[in-house]
């Protein structure tokens, strides 16, 4: 035998029914603090320096990937790599 119940309630009503604490004030404070910190970090960032770091790492990373592929192709053809 199978019995099922469909309960139509809001998350707030379900939380109260099960006796769970209301954590929305804590969540709001947490989000407010994260937003504040993100704003402070954004003001301190130098976009030119950030792009320079990303581009140099990206180009070097691409070169490493290309080298690894070439080594694998050479090994597959019987070379030393």
HUQUI-V544518 format. One record per run of one state. SS is the DSSP state (hx for helix, st for strand, lp for the rest). FROM is the first residue (numbers start at 1). LEN is the number of residues. If there is no record, write none. Layout:
ss->SS from->FROM len->LEN
ss->SS from->FROM len->LEN
This chain:
ss->lp from->1 len->10
ss->hx from->11 len->8
ss->lp from->19 len->5
ss->hx from->24 len->21
ss->lp from->45 len->2
ss->hx from->47 len->30
ss->lp from->77 len->5
